[in-house]
């Protein structure tokens, strides 16, 4: 993983903690599921996608990401990958 990828992952984790302040003191890892492990609900995910779009200037397609949940289990890393792909699209 490149330095830019780490920065993006760290930034995604910070955005998740902003959306879900109850986990602010919790260690969050790339392989955790934002839904099953971190407890984000559909409204939290919508807020997260809007924050991602604003911060990164990349359109995070929440519907497409959710449609592929069987493949990536809604992991933090899958969000970072989607953002990175959106930046280069």
Protein Blocks (a to p, Z undefined) as FASTA:
>chain_A
ZZklmmmmmmmmmmmmmmmmmlmmpccdfklcfklmnopafklmmmmmmmmmmmnopacd
fklmmmmmmmnoopaklmmmmmmmmmmZZ
